[in-house]
């Protein structure tokens, strides 16, 4: 595995692969890798000739009161995990490489970026879309892999690829969960033992919703009220949102049907967790 820190060096490697007609798979991450990330890496290796993984904690997607400085980082551990997976290149730029002095260009995905997580994290998806488009232009992948846990992000990035005519297949892979049902996240490391138990209320509420839907319930207010009641029973939990929305528009649905996205964000203590399911 080769670690590349500069954009010109990575572009040079990409040109060599393209000249040999090799397909490129790409997995952008912020590091502190877990099995969810590694599942994306394995999917890329199956689909593409060459797999590139990036590790970059992107400052433009963090708000002023968010956890950019404390976000978990362990490059040596991450590099070791990726080496075992046999990837070709790890791209590890610093902030100055990605956003040099005088940087002024940002990407907005209007309407979609201001819903769900975007309401409580203004500017977040502007930062995500900008850095991902930059990475796409550097890596020039044929396939890019993202996890369903970040469902809104996946929907926004697919829309960006479509609207900007990017010749990239954006692949969305299933959520990977811990044995107890908690969706894997780098931020899970923030949780103490009691908070970890409280965090299980998210996946439990989704399982309850699935049971009700499978039994024939289609009214969003009934499903969402039951989910809210379950999570509100946890003293350490504070609900940010729980919504049932259309996958294309992220607008609330009047009736739950196949393809409806049920998404939620909940603060467990100071840690904000997200989870979702597609009906």
C-alpha positions in Angstrom: 0.0 0.0 0.0 1.3 3.4 -0.9 0.5 6.5 1.2 0.2 9.7 -0.9 -0.2 13.1 0.7 -0.1 15.4 -2.3 -2.8 16.0 -5.0 -0.3 16.1 -7.9 1.2 12.8 -6.8 -2.2 11.1 -6.7 -3.2 12.6 -10.0 -0.1 11.2 -11.6 -0.9 7.7 -10.2 -4.5 8.0 -11.5 -3.2 8.9 -15.0 -1.1 5.8 -15.0 -4.0 3.6 -14.1 -6.3 5.2 -16.6 -3.7 4.7 -19.4 -3.9 1.0 -18.6 -7.7 1.0 -18.7 -7.9 0.1 -15.0 -11.2 0.8 -13.2 -10.9 2.8 -10.0 -12.9 2.3 -6.8 -12.9 5.0 -4.2 -13.8 5.1 -0.5 -13.6 8.5 1.1 -13.4 8.5 4.9 -12.5 10.7 7.9 -10.5 7.9 9.4 -10.8 6.1 12.8 -11.9 3.1 10.7 -14.4 0.4 11.7 -16.0 -2.6 10.1 -18.5 -0.3 8.3 -15.6 1.4 6.5 -13.9 -1.9 5.7 -17.1 -3.3 4.2 -16.9 -0.4 1.7 -13.3 -1.2 1.0 -14.1 -4.8 0.3 -17.0 -3.9 -2.0 -14.7 -1.6 -3.9 -12.1 -4.3 -4.3 -14.7 -6.7 -5.7 -15.9 -4.1 -8.2 -12.8 -2.2 -9.4 -9.3 -3.0 -10.5 -7.7 -0.4 -8.1 -9.0 0.8 -4.8 -8.1 4.2 -3.3 -9.1 5.1 0.2 -8.8 8.7 1.5 -8.5 9.8 5.2 -9.3 13.5 5.7 -11.1 15.0 8.6 -12.7 17.8 6.6 -12.9 21.0 8.6 -15.6 22.6 6.3 -18.3 20.1 7.4 -18.0 20.9 11.1 -19.9 23.7 12.8 -18.2 26.1 15.2 -19.6 24.1 18.2 -18.9 20.7 16.8 -16.2 18.2 17.5 -13.6 18.9 14.7 -10.6 19.2 17.2 -11.7 16.2 19.2 -12.9 13.9 16.4 -11.1 10.5 16.9 -7.9 10.0 14.9 -5.5 7.2 14.7 -3.6 7.1 11.4 -1.2 4.3 12.3 -4.1 2.0 13.2 -6.1 3.0 10.1 -3.1 2.4 7.8 -2.6 -1.0 9.3 -6.2 -2.0 8.7 -6.1 -0.8 5.1 -2.7 -2.6 4.5 -4.4 -5.9 5.6 -7.2 -5.2 3.1 -4.7 -4.9 0.3 -5.7 -1.5 -1.1 -3.5 0.2 -3.7 -3.3 3.7 -2.3 -4.2 5.6 0.8 -4.6 9.3 0.2 -3.8 11.3 3.3 -3.8 15.0 2.6 -3.7 17.8 5.2 -6.0 20.8 5.3 -3.6 23.1 3.5 -3.4 20.6 0.6 -7.2 20.4 0.2 -7.9 24.1 1.0 -4.9 26.2 0.1 -4.8 29.9 1.1 -7.4 32.0 -0.7 -9.7 29.0 -1.3 -13.2 30.4 -2.2 -15.2 27.7 -4.0 -18.0 25.6 -2.4 -20.8 23.3 -3.6 -24.4 23.7 -2.6 -27.1 21.1 -3.1 -30.1 23.3 -2.6 -33.2 22.1 -0.7 -31.8 18.7 0.1 -29.0 20.0 2.3 -31.3 22.0 4.6 -33.5 19.1 5.7 -33.1 16.3 8.4 -29.5 16.7 9.7 -29.1 19.9 7.7 -31.5 21.7 10.0 -29.3 21.2 13.1 -26.0 21.2 11.3 -26.2 24.3 9.0 -23.4 24.2 6.4 -22.5 20.6 7.0 -23.6 19.3 3.6 -22.0 22.2 1.9 -18.7 21.1 3.3 -19.4 17.4 2.5 -20.4 18.1 -1.1 -17.4 20.4 -1.6 -14.8 18.0 -0.3 -16.3 15.0 -2.1 -16.4 16.8 -5.4 -12.8 17.8 -4.9 -11.9 14.2 -4.1 -13.8 12.9 -7.1 -11.9 15.3 -9.4 -8.6 14.2 -7.9 -9.2 10.4 -7.9 -11.5 10.3 -11.0 -13.1 7.0 -9.8 -15.4 4.8 -11.8 -17.1 3.8 -8.5 -17.5 5.5 -5.2 -18.7 3.8 -2.1 -20.7 5.2 0.8 -22.6 3.7 3.7 -26.4 3.9 4.2 -26.0 5.0 7.8 -25.3 8.5 6.4 -28.5 8.2 4.3 -29.0 11.9 3.7 -25.3 12.3 2.7 -25.7 9.4 0.2 -28.8 10.9 -1.4 -27.1 14.3 -1.7 -24.0 12.9 -3.2 -25.9 10.9 -5.7 -27.9 14.0 -6.7 -24.6 15.9 -7.1 -23.1 13.2 -9.3 -26.3 13.3 -11.5 -26.8 17.0 -11.6 -23.1 17.7 -12.5 -22.9 14.9 -15.0 -20.1 13.1 -13.1 -19.3 9.8 -14.8 -19.2 8.0 -11.4 -21.4 5.2 -10.1 -22.2 6.1 -6.5 -22.7 2.8 -4.6 -24.6 2.8 -1.3 -23.8 -0.1 0.9 -25.9 -1.5 3.8 -25.5 -0.3 7.4 -23.0 -2.4 9.4 -24.1 -2.9 13.1 -22.5 -4.0 16.3 -23.7 -7.3 17.7 -26.1 -5.4 19.9 -27.6 -3.5 17.0 -25.9 -0.1 17.4 -25.0 1.3 14.0 -21.2 1.4 13.7 -19.8 5.0 13.9 -16.5 6.5 14.7 -18.3 8.7 17.3 -19.4 5.6 19.2 -16.1 5.9 21.0 -17.5 8.9 22.8 -20.1 6.8 24.6 -19.8 5.7 28.2 -21.3 2.3 29.3 -24.6 3.8 30.2 -24.8 6.0 27.1 -24.0 3.0 25.0 -27.0 1.2 26.4 -29.2 4.2 25.9 -27.9 4.5 22.3 -29.5 1.1 21.5 -32.9 2.8 21.7 -32.3 4.1 18.1 -32.0 0.6 16.5 -34.8 -0.8 18.8 -37.2 1.9 17.7 -36.4 1.1 14.0 -37.0 -2.6 14.7 -40.3 -1.7 16.3 -41.3 0.4 13.3 -40.5 -2.4 10.9 -42.6 -4.8 12.9 -45.6 -2.4 12.8 -45.1 -1.7 9.1 -44.8 -5.4 8.3 -48.1 -5.9 10.2 -49.7 -3.4 7.8 -49.4 0.0 9.5 -48.8 2.7 6.9 -49.6 5.9 8.9 -46.4 7.9 9.5 -47.8 9.7 12.6 -48.5 6.3 14.3 -45.1 4.8 13.4 -43.1 8.0 14.4 -45.1 8.6 17.6 -44.3 5.0 18.8 -40.6 5.5 17.9 -40.5 8.9 19.8 -42.2 7.3 22.8 -39.6 4.5 23.0 -36.6 6.8 22.7 -38.1 9.5 25.1 -38.2 6.8 27.8 -34.4 6.9 27.8 -33.3 9.5 30.4 -30.0 10.1 28.5 -31.7 10.6 25.1 -32.8 13.8 23.5 -34.4 13.6 20.1 -33.2 15.8 17.3 -35.6 14.5 14.7 -37.4 11.3 13.6 -39.0 11.5 10.2 -40.4 9.4 7.4 -39.4 10.9 4.1 -39.3 10.4 0.3 -35.9 9.2 -0.8 -35.7 11.7 -3.7 -37.0 14.9 -2.1 -36.5 14.2 1.6 -40.0 15.6 2.1 -42.2 14.0 4.7 -44.5 11.3 3.3 -48.3 11.1 3.8 -48.2 7.3 3.7 -45.4 4.9 4.3 -44.6 2.7 1.3 -41.8 0.7 -0.2 -38.8 3.0 -0.5 -39.7 5.4 2.3 -36.7 6.4 4.4 -37.3 6.5 8.1 -34.4 8.5 9.6 -33.6 9.7 13.1 -30.9 11.7 15.0 -30.7 11.5 18.7 -28.4 13.1 21.3 -27.2 10.5 23.8 -25.6 12.8 26.4 -23.4 15.1 24.2 -23.0 12.6 21.4 -25.3 12.9 18.4 -26.1 9.5 16.8 -28.0 8.8 13.6 -29.7 5.7 12.2 -32.2 4.9 9.5 -33.9 2.2 7.5 -35.5 2.0 4.1 -38.9 0.4 4.0 
